[in-house]
Amino acid sequence: MTIYLILMKLDILAFGAHPDDVELSCSGLLLIEKMKGKKIGVIDLTEGELGSRGSVKERYDESKNAADIIGMDCRENLQMPDGFFTNSKENQLKVIQAIRKYKPEIILCNALSDRHPDHGKGGQLVSDAAFLSGLIKIETSFDGIQQVAWRPKYIFHYIQDRYIEPTIIFDITAVFDKKLAAIQAYKTQFYSGSNAGGPSTYISSPVFMEQLISVNKIMGKKIGVEYGEGYTSSKNIGLKSIDSLIIENT
C-alpha cells in the first residue's frame, strides 16, 4: 500500500523501520523544515504488523493522519517483514530505488543501535543503501524507466529509545506541540487517557510519553532551548558562516 505517492525531488527523506518511528524521533525537524518550504517525505520499511496493538489497516490510517499533520509531500511503505527483514541485496535495492526516485539532499533514519533490533538493522540498511545508490553500475528502474545514480549529501541517524550522545541537535521548540499531535495520531499505539484497545505495552504506558517529552527537553537544554531533537552523523557538519551557530548558547 502506498500513501501520497507523488514523483518529486525531496529536500529531506526520512526512513523508519516501523510506522511511528519517524513521528517519535525526527518529526520535529521535518516540521521545522516544512515551515521553511522544504519538500519532505517518509518511507516506512515495514507495516509494523508484529505490534501488540492495532491492525495493519489501523497503522496505515494512523500514518496517513500523522502525515497530514506534518504536511508530508509523500509517504510510502516498502512492506518488508516486521522483525525479520535483513540488510540484504534485495532490500538494499528497494531502498536504492526509493532514494533515486526522490533524490533527497538529506536522509534521516533509525539509530544504529537501539532497544528494538529492527531499528539498528533499519539504520544500517538505509545507510548502506544510500552509499550504494551513488554507484552508477548498480542499475534500478521505476515504472520501467531507468533510474540515475543519486547519493544524498548527509545521513543523520535520529536518537530513539536508548540514549546516544548527539553530534548535532536541532531546536524544535516552535513545533513541539505539533510533533506531539503527530505522535498521538497513532491512537492504537500510545497512551491517550486510557489503555483501551489492546494489551498494555512498553510504549502504551503514560510513562513512555512522559519520558519522550523529557528526552526532548534534555536535548533542548544542551543547546539552551526548550525542546530539541538529537542526531548522530559519521560525516563532519560544515558551516558556511559563524552566523549559522546559535551564538548565545556557546
Long-range contacts (C-beta under 8 A, 24 or more apart in sequence): 1-47, 1-60, 1-77, 1-79, 2-76, 2-77, 3-60, 3-63, 3-64, 3-67, 3-74, 3-75, 3-76, 3-77, 4-64, 4-67, 4-72, 4-73, 4-74, 4-75, 5-74, 5-76, 6-73, 6-74, 7-101, 8-39, 8-73, 8-74, 8-102, 9-39, 9-102, 9-103, 9-104, 10-39, 10-40, 10-41, 10-73, 10-74, 10-102, 10-103, 10-104, 10-105, 11-38, 11-39, 11-40, 11-104, 11-105, 11-106, 12-38, 12-39, 12-40, 12-41, 12-104, 12-105, 12-106, 12-107, 12-108, 13-40, 13-41, 13-42, 13-43, 13-98, 13-99, 13-102, 13-104, 13-106, 13-107, 13-108, 13-152, 14-40, 14-41, 14-42, 14-43, 14-107, 14-108, 14-109, 15-42, 15-43, 15-44, 15-45, 15-95, 15-107, 15-108, 15-109, 15-110, 15-122, 15-126, 16-42, 16-43, 16-44, 16-45, 16-109, 16-110, 16-122, 17-44, 17-45, 17-46, 17-110, 17-116, 17-118, 17-119, 17-121, 17-122, 18-44, 18-45, 18-46, 18-48, 18-51, 18-82, 18-116, 18-118, 19-44, 19-47, 19-48, 19-59, 19-60, 19-62, 19-63, 19-77, 19-186, 20-48, 20-59, 20-62, 20-63, 20-66, 20-183, 20-186, 20-189, 21-110, 21-119, 21-122, 21-160, 22-108, 23-66, 23-70, 23-179, 23-182, 23-183, 23-185, 23-186, 24-160, 24-183, 24-212, 25-110, 25-111, 25-158, 25-159, 25-160, 25-229, 26-108, 26-156, 26-158, 26-229, 26-231, 27-66, 27-70, 27-179, 27-182, 27-183, 28-170, 28-172, 28-175, 28-176, 28-179, 28-216, 28-227, 28-229, 29-108, 29-170, 29-172, 29-229, 29-231, 30-70, 30-72, 30-108, 31-70, 31-71, 31-172, 31-175, 31-178, 31-179, 31-182, 32-170, 32-171, 32-172, 32-174, 32-175, 34-70, 34-71, 35-174, 35-175, 39-73, 40-70, 40-71, 40-72, 40-73, 41-72, 41-73, 41-74, 41-75, 41-76, 41-102, 41-104, 42-67, 42-72, 42-74, 42-75, 42-76, 43-75, 43-76, 43-77, 43-78, 43-95, 43-98, 44-75, 44-76, 44-77, 44-78, 45-77, 45-78, 45-80, 45-85, 45-91, 45-95, 45-118, 45-122, 45-125, 46-77, 46-78, 46-79, 46-80, 46-81, 46-82, 46-83, 46-85, 46-118, 47-77, 47-79, 47-82, 48-82, 49-82, 50-82, 50-83, 51-82, 51-189, 52-198, 52-199, 52-201, 53-188, 53-189, 53-197, 53-198, 53-199, 53-201, 53-204, 54-186, 54-188, 54-189, 54-197, 54-198, 55-188, 58-188, 59-186, 59-188, 62-185, 62-186, 62-187, 62-188, 62-189, 63-185, 63-186, 65-185, 66-182, 66-183, 66-185, 66-186, 69-178, 69-181, 69-182, 69-185, 70-178, 70-182, 74-102, 82-118, 83-117, 83-118, 85-118, 85-121, 85-122, 85-125, 86-121, 87-121, 87-124, 87-125, 87-128, 91-125, 91-129, 92-125, 92-128, 92-129, 92-132, 93-129, 93-138, 93-140, 95-125, 95-126, 95-129, 95-130, 95-133, 96-129, 96-132, 96-133, 96-138, 96-140, 97-140, 97-141, 97-142, 97-147, 99-129, 99-130, 99-133, 99-150, 99-152, 100-133, 100-140, 100-142, 100-147, 100-148, 100-149, 100-150, 101-142, 101-147, 103-150, 104-152, 105-152, 105-153, 105-154, 106-152, 106-153, 106-154, 106-155, 106-156, 107-152, 107-154, 107-155, 107-156, 108-155, 108-156, 108-157, 108-158, 108-231, 109-155, 109-156, 109-157, 109-158, 110-157, 110-158, 110-160, 111-157, 111-158, 111-159, 111-160, 111-162, 111-164, 111-232, 112-157, 112-232, 113-162, 113-164, 114-160, 114-161, 114-162, 115-160, 115-161, 115-162, 116-160, 116-161, 119-160, 119-161, 123-157, 126-155, 127-155, 127-157, 130-155, 154-233, 154-235, 154-237, 155-233, 155-234, 155-235, 156-231, 156-232, 156-233, 157-231, 157-232, 157-233, 158-229, 158-230, 158-231, 159-215, 159-219, 159-229, 159-230, 159-231, 159-232, 163-215, 164-230, 164-232, 165-232, 166-219, 166-222, 166-230, 166-231, 166-232, 167-231, 167-232, 167-233, 167-237, 168-230, 168-231, 168-232, 168-233, 168-237, 169-219, 169-220, 169-222, 169-223, 169-228, 169-229, 169-230, 169-231, 170-228, 170-229, 170-231, 171-220, 171-223, 171-225, 171-227, 171-228, 171-246, 172-216, 172-220, 172-227, 172-228, 172-229, 173-220, 173-225, 173-226, 173-227, 173-228, 176-216, 176-226, 176-227, 179-216, 180-213, 183-209, 183-212, 223-249, 224-248, 224-249, 225-249
